[in-house]
């Protein structure tokens, strides 16, 4: 085996076990059975070999998409979608390592996802030219599909190291082609104004101090990440003595996990307030998505914190999404029972919808640092959720066949 290949394989194992920040060049060399000086003949540092692994994954996934694409625009889009899922399944370890990339260098996942989006955009544009797909910005549809892939992969391929069953794939395919609305209802655009809860004047001094520490932690973790933030910096920004920190939180990990839970609570509260008084599930979806985007616009640091949670404390990282999904599944199921949305497997549908919100917010709010989602992007996103990309009207996608589920 070539030395460079041995080092890359060793790095895959070490990054997979320890994550980027806890991995070291010496650990990689020990795993590869080579002298540390040999490492530097091939790679400049730990980050360089990490980026080499990300590049390797990108090439493999692009090959998988190229192999999957065939047939007319509808068939090609579904094959590319499922080809990407199959590629992630075959490269689970590398993909999990890649998901930490935005905490190494933000431009790495930007490039990675933009490259994948180009494949989807080309197929979507071809379908629009042929009159097979609805008119919407191809990049919006492409990132919506990427979000579906990411969250289904996270839930079923990475957390459980399993596979997507036919019902989960059918839900995703139907969402992509036809959306959740069986009747062609127009998206509800609301005037969302989230009210930030002011500190309770009646709160005790201890409650106010804890809240100040959490606010400082949100700002610093969001700006610099978990590993680059110190307890002393948190207490300085909060305006309290360092010893006071330990009265409320035993460690930096504890305040980080408490913050993740607080963000989850605030987001759910904001969405509940926005959708109060709405009864039709389609309207709830439209307004709920608008509330989510407004929340992310107001709390851009929260995005990074929630994403990094999985790599700081795996349990709380998964809890965050499971907590959101549990309520989501109940609401979707009720909408299906009332005939307001298509009857599909509710859990994968919930994760697919969470993925759409996540990736649209990532692309147009976090990466571009916009104060709010552009209006045309919002309208296309809601249109995609309700009606999908297909132009034939409200027609469900056929159940997946084996050849599409597992492209070679």
N, C-alpha and C positions, 0 to 999 in steps of 0.2 A: 504494500500500500504506500502511495506517495506520502511524504511527510506532511505536505500541506493538507491533504485529505484527512490524515490522522488528526491534525490539529483542529480542523473544522468539526470533525466528529466528536472530538473531546470537548470542544467549546459548546457544541449542542447539548451534550450531557451536563456540563457544569452550569451553563446558563439556565437549562431546564430545571436543575435541582435547586440552584441558589438565587436565580434572578441576576440581573445585570450588576446591581450595586454590590452584592456580596460575592460575586465571582471575581477571580483574580487570574492574572497571567500564569502565576506559579501553579495554581490549581489546574489550569488547562494543560500546562506542560506535564505535570505529574500524571494526569489522566491519559495523555498521549504517549507518555514514556519517552519524552525528548528533553534535552537540556534547554534551560530557559533562553540561552543565547541563540539557539536554533529558531525559536519562535520569531525573533526579530529579523530573521532573513525573509520572512513571509509577510509579517504584519507589524505595523508600527506600534500598536498598543491594544488594549482590551477593546476599545471602541471600534478599532479597525476590523478586528476579526468578527465582532458582533455585526457590523455593517456588511461584512462578507456573507454572513449567514442570511441576513435579510435579503441581500441581492440574490442569493441562491434560491430562497423561497419564491421571490418575485418571478424569477425565470421559470421555475417549475409550474407556478400557477398560470402564467401566461401561456405556457405550452398546453396546459390542460384546457384553457379557454379556446385556444386555436384548434385543438382536436375536437372539442365539443361542438363548435359552431357548424351547423349544416341545416339545410332545408330552407323553407320560407322564413320571413322575419319572425313570426310568432314562434315557430318551432326552434329557430336559431336562438331567440332570446331565452326561451326556457332551457334549452340545452346548455347555453353559456352559464346561466344561473346555477343549474344543477352541476355543471362541470366544475364551477368554482367551489361549490360545497364538497364535491368528490375530491378535488385537489387538496382542500383543507383537511379532509378526513385522512388522506394518505400522508399528509405532512403535519399531523397534529402537533408534534413536539416543536417543530420549527415555527409553526404559526403562533403557538402560545408564547414563544420567545419573542417573535416579532411584535406581539401586542403590547410589549413594554417599550417599544421604540420611541413613542412620543415623549417618554420621560428621559430618553437619551438625547434625541434631537428631534424637535417637532417637524422639521422639514422632511424627515425620513418617511413617516406615515403619509404626509401630504403627497409626496412623490409617488409612493407605493399605490395609494388609493386612486390618485389621478390617472396613473397608468392603467389600472384595472377599469376605471370608469370609461376610458377612451374606447375600450372594446364594446362595452354596453352602449355607449353613445352612438357608435357607428352603426350598430344593428338597429337601434331605435330610430335613427335618422333614415335608414334604409326603409324601415317599415312605414314611417310617416310619408316618405316620398311615394310609396306604393299605395297609400291610403289605408293601410292595415292598422296603423297605430294612430291614436288621438294626437291632436296638436297640443304639445306642451314643450317646455324647454327640455331638450334631451338630457342635459346634465342633471336636472332635478330628478327625472325618472331614473337615471343611472345611479345617483347616490341613494335614492330610495331603495332600489334593488340591492345595492351594496349593504345598506343598513339591515335589510332582511337577512341577507347572507350572514353578516357578522353576528347578529343576535341569535339566529338559529344555530349557527356553528358554536357560539359560546355556550348556549343552553344544552344542546344535545350531543355535540361532538367533542367539546372540551371538558365541560363539567362532568359528563358521564362517560366520555370516551366510547359513546355508542354510535347509533346511526339514526337518521330521520326515518320514521315509519311512513308508509304511503299516505296516511291521513294528514300528517304534518306537511309533507310535500304538496299534497293536493290543496291544503289551505294556502300555502305560499304561492303556488301557481295561480290559484284563483284570484288572490289579492293582486298579483302583478297584472294579470290580464283584465280582470273585471271589477276589482275593488270589492268593498263590503256591501255596497248598496244595491239591492235587487230592483230598484224602481227609477233610477235616474234622478234622484233628488239633487238640487243645487247646494253647494257648500254654504254653510252659514258663516258669514264673516261678522265677528262681534267686536265691539270696542272694549278691549281688555285693559283694565287698569288694576293692577295688583296693589293691594294696600300692604305696606310693610308694617308688621306688628311692632309698635313702639315698646320700649322697655316698661314694664309694669312699675308705676311709681310706688306701689305698695309692696314690691318685692323686697326681700331682705337683702342686707348688704352682701351676704354670701351668694345669693342668687345673681345679684348684679355683677359680682366679681367673676363668677363662673361664666356668665354671658359675655363679659368683656374678654376673657381668655379664649372663648370659642370664636368670637369675632376676629381677634388677632390671629388665631390659628387659621381661620378660613383665608384671610388675606395672605399670610406668609406661605402656607402650604400651596395655595393656588398660584402664587408668583414663582416660588422656587422649588416646589416639590417637597415630599416628605424628607428625603435624605439630606437635603441642603438646608433644612430649617432646624433651628436649635430651640431648646426650651428657653434659654436666656433671651433669644430674640422675641419669642412669643410674650414673655412676661414684660419685656421692655415696651413693646407696642401696646400691651394691655394696661400698662402703667401700674404694675404690681411688683412686689418683691419676688425674687426667684423662688424663695422658700414657700411662698403662698401657693405656687403652682401645685405642689404635691399635696396640699390639703384637698384639692379637687380631682386631680388626675395622678395616678401612680407613675405614669411614664408618658413619653411622647406618643407611643402607639395608642395608649388609652384615650388621649385627647383627640387623636386622629379618628379613631373609631366612633367616639362620641359625636364628632363633627359630621361624619357620614350619616349617622342616624338622625341628627338634627336637620341636615339638608333634605333627607328623605321625608321627614315629618313636614317641613316647610313646603316642599314641592307638592305633596299630597293635599295639604291644607289649601294652597293657592289654587290648585285645580278644582277642588271641591267648591271653593267659593265662586270660581268662574262659571261652573256648570250648574250652580244652584238654580232651580226653577225650570231646567230643561228636562224634557221627558223622552224625546225621540233619540235613540242611540246614535244616529247619524249626526245630529246636532251636538250631542255630547262629545263625540269624537272631534268634530271640527273646532269647537270652542276649547276643549281640553288640550288639543295640540297648540292652539294659539296661546293658551295660558302657559304651557310648557316653554314655548319659545320666548315668551315675555320673561319668564322666570330665569331662563338661561341668560338672556340679555342683561338682566339686573344682577345676576350672580355668575359672571363668567368664570370666577375662580372655582365655583362649585363643580364645574364640568371636569376640570383636571383632578380634583380631589376624589370624586366618585370613580373616575377611570383608574386612578392610581391605587384605590382601595384594595383591589384584587391582588396587588403585588406587595401590599403592606400587611394586610390581614385578610387572607383568602376567605375566611368565614364571613366577615362583615361585607366584603366586596360582593359576594354572592347573595348575602342577605338583602342588600340594597335592591337588586333587581328582582329577586323573588318576592320581596314585600310589595313592590309596585305591580308585579305580574299577578299576584293573588287577587287584589282588588279588581284589576283589569279583567281577569277571567270571569269573575262574577258579573261584572257589568256587561260584558260581551254576551255571556250566556243568557242574561235577561233580555237583551236586545234581540237575540235569535228567537227566544220563546215568544216574543211579541211580534215577530215577523218583520222587524225593522231592518235587520241586516241578514246577510246570507248565513245559512247554517253550515259552519265549518268547525273543525277541531279548535276549541277556544284557546287552549294554552299556546300552541305554536302561533296562532293568530295574534295573541297578545304580545309575544316576544317579537314577532315580525313588525308589529306596529310600533313597539318601543324602539326597535332598530331604525325605523324610518325617522322618527323624531330625533333620535340620537345623531344620525348621520347628516340630516339636513341642518340641524343646529351646529354640528361640527364644521360642516363645509361653509356655511354662510354667516355664522355668528362668531364662532371661536377662531377659525383660521383667518377670516377677513376682519375680525375685531369690529364688526358692525354693532351699532347700538340696538338694532332690531332686525328681524328678518325682512328682506325686501318684499314688498307687497306681491309682486308677480311670482316670486318663489313660493310664498305662502299659498297663493291661489292654486298654483300647479300642484303643490304638495297635497292640499286637501282634495283636489280633483283626482289625483292619483289614488288616494286612500279610498275615496268613495267609488270611483269608476274604473280604476286601473288604467293601463296603457292601450288596451285593445279598442278598436274603433267599431266593432260589430255590435256594441250594445251590451246589455246585462246578460252575458252568457258565461256560465262557469267553465273553467278549464277542465278538460277530461282528466280522469285519474292518471297518475304517472305510470308509465310502463317501465319494465326492468332496464331497457336499453337507455332510457333517459336518467333513471336514478343512478346508475353506476357506469358513466362513460369510461371507456378505456383510455 
